[in-house]
Amino acid sequence: MEAEGLDWLLVPLHQLVSWGAAAAMVFGGVVPYVPQYRDIRRTQNADGFSTYVCLVLLVANILRILFWFGRRFESPLLWQSAIMILTMLLMLKLCTEVRVANELNARRRSFADFNPHHFWQWNSFSDYVQCVLAFTGVAGYITYLSIDSTLFVETLGFLAVLTEAMLGVPQLYRNHRHQSTEGMSIKMVLMWTSGDAFKTAYFLLKGAPLQFSVCGLLQVLVDLAILGQAYAFARHPQKPALHAVHPAGTKAL
């Protein structure tokens, strides 16, 4: 009787928690990029942020939306993908404008050149949009032709989450190559880690497709590796090369 008497409180409370978790899934993924976006605007320097992060997330979320047409999953995850795509386009727009403004007499590079050496290093935001639209069109057409194949749909879902799981790899590689995390927002990575941990728990509790849980676990591991880099490079910063004493140092760098 006492439990039944509390139903009036527990039912709406459970609904409120469910709505809160759904809202966190939809918007939580873009929150880590707010401090990075503000840092780039403030400093007018985008060197610390790898735009390949945007590439990874654009590909992953486009594939995830296409996966939804073959195997329906929860609406919050679908909306999360749409909002993430818009966020990554905004990040690309800002980074491109800042980079072009800082490059003097830069050679014109465009998507229409089809030069693999300049891929994802174009001078105009419209080139990135063209590339995204081209990829979406090709992937969408292939999905339309193969939507009745269970093997194709499951493979598509695996590719989507595997690509997303590699989100932090470009940043991880950039940090390793430069032996520094200078210019990278630690707040962004901390938010990545907490968000990915929450997301993985959400996937497990909601019974999302197995691909999603695997993706979440891999992302958490990569996030922890980046935080480990930040800690290691802060304790043992790379010493600048003394070019006057060691002339070969320039070549080594």
TIKOL-86837 format. One record per residue (C-alpha): x, y negated, z negated; residue in three letters. Coordinates in steps of 0.2 Angstrom, whole numbers, plus 2048, in hexadecimal, padded with zeros to 3 digits. Layout:
XYZAla/...
REM end
This chain:
800800800Met/80E7F47FCGlu/8177F880CAla/8077F5816Glu/8057E480CGly/8167DE813Leu/8127E2825Asp/80B7D0827Trp/81D7CA823Leu/8287D882ALeu/8207D983CVal/8227C7840Pro/8347C7838Leu/8397D6843His/8327CD852Gln/83B7BD84ELeu/84C7C784CVal/8487D085CSer/8467BF865Trp/8557B885DGly/8607C7862Ala/8597C5874Ala/85D7B2874Ala/86F7B686EAla/8717C287CMet/86B7B6889Val/8757A7884Phe/8827AE879Gly/88D7B3888Gly/88F7A188EVal/89379987DVal/8A679E87DPro/8A879488DTyr/8A2784885Val/8B277F87BPro/8BD78488AGln/8B2779896Tyr/8B376B88AArg/8C676D888Asp/8C976D89BIle/8BE75D89DArg/8C775588FArg/8D9759894Thr/8D67598A7Gln/8E07698A7Asn/8DA77A8ACAla/8EA7838ACAsp/8E678C89CGly/8D77948A3Phe/8D77A28B0Ser/8CA79F8BDThr/8CB7B28C1Tyr/8C07B48B1Val/8B27AB8BBCys/8B57B78C9Leu/8B47C68BEVal/8A47C08B6Leu/89C7BB8C6Leu/89F7CC8CEVal/8997D58BEAla/8897CC8BCAsn/8847CC8CEIle/8877DF8CELeu/87D7E08BEArg/86E7D78C5Ile/86E7E38D4Leu/86F7F28C8Phe/85F7EB8C0Trp/8567EE8D0Phe/85B8018D0Gly/8598048BDArg/84F7F78B3Arg/8577F28A2Phe/8527E5895Glu/84D7D489CSer/8597CA890Pro/8687D3899Leu/8617CE8AALeu/85F7BC8A4Trp/8717BC89CGln/8787C08ADSer/86F7B28B6Ala/8757A58A9Ile/8867AC8A9Met/8877AA8BCIle/8827988BBLeu/88F7958ADThr/89D79C8B7Met/8997918C6Leu/8997828BALeu/8AA7878B3Met/8B178A8C5Leu/8AB7798CBLys/8B37708BCLeu/8C477A8BECys/8C47778D1Thr/8C17648CFGlu/8CF7638C2Val/8DB76D8CBArg/8D97648DBVal/8DA7538D2Ala/8EB7588CBAsn/8F275F8DBGlu/8FA7528E6Leu/8FB7558F9Asn/8F47678F6Ala/8F2771906Arg/8DF77490BArg/8DA786906Arg/8C878C90ASer/8BE79C909Phe/8BC79B91CAla/8CF79E91FAsp/8CD7B0919Phe/8DF7AF912Asn/8E17BC905Pro/8F07B28FDHis/8E47A48F9His/8D67AE8F3Phe/8CD7A58E4Trp/8D97978E6Gln/8CF78B8F1Trp/8CE7788F0Asn/8BB7768F1Ser/8AD77D8E6Phe/8A27808F5Ser/8AF78D8FAAsp/8AC7978EATyr/8997968EDVal/89B79D8FFGln/8A57AB8F8Cys/8987AF8EAVal/88A7AE8F7Leu/8937B9903Ala/8977C68F6Phe/8857C68F0Thr/87E7C8901Gly/8897D7905Val/8877DF8F5Ala/8747DC8F5Gly/8727E3907Tyr/87C7F3902Ile/8717F58F2Thr/8617F38FCTyr/866801908Leu/86C80C8FASer/85F8088ECIle/85781A8EDAsp/8678228E9Ser/8698268D6Thr/87C8298D8Leu/87E8178E1Phe/87480F8D3Val/87D8168C5Glu/88E8138CEThr/8888018D0Leu/8847FF8BEGly/8958078B9Phe/89E7FB8C5Leu/8957EC8BDAla/8997F08ABVal/8AB7F58AFLeu/8AE7E58B8Thr/8A77DB8A9Glu/8B27E689EAla/8C17DF8A7Met/8BB7CD8A3Leu/8CA7C9898Gly/8D77D28A2Val/8DB7C28ADPro/8DE7B889DGln/8E87C6896Leu/8F37C78A5Tyr/8F57B48A6Arg/8FB7B3894Asn/9077C2896His/90E7BA8A6Arg/9117A989DHis/9157B188CGln/90A7A3885Ser/8F77A0882Thr/8F978D883Glu/8EA78588BGly/8DF794886Met/8D179087ASer/8D379C86BIle/8C1797867Lys/8BB79E877Met/8C47AF874Val/8BD7B0862Leu/8AC7AD869Met/8AF7BA877Trp/8B47C7869Thr/8A57C385ESer/8997C286DGly/89F7D3874Asp/89E7DB863Ala/88C7D5861Phe/8887DA873Lys/88F7EC871Thr/8857EE861Ala/8757E886ATyr/8787F4879Phe/87A80386CLeu/86A7FE862Leu/85F7FA871Lys/86480A87AGly/86B80188AAla/87280C898Pro/883814892Leu/88D80989EGln/8897F9894Phe/88F801884Ser/89F80688CVal/8A17F5893Cys/89F7ED882Gly/8AC7F887ALeu/8B97F4887Leu/8B67E2886Gln/8B87E1873Val/8C97EA875Leu/8CF7DE883Val/8C97CF878Asp/8D37D6869Leu/8E37D8874Ala/8E17C6879Ile/8E07C0867Leu/8EF7CB864Gly/8F97C1871Gln/8F47B186AAla/8FA7B7859Tyr/90A7BE860Ala/90F7AF86BPhe/90B7A385DAla/9177AC851Arg/9247AE85EHis/92279F86BPro/92D7A187BGln/93C79587BLys/93D78A88APro/94B78E896Ala/95B783895Leu/95D7808A7His/96D7768A5Ala/97578489CVal/96D7938A5His/96B78E8B7Pro/9647A08BBAla/95579C8AFGly/94B7938BCThr/94B7A28C7Lys/9477AE8B9Ala/9387A48B5Leu/
REM end
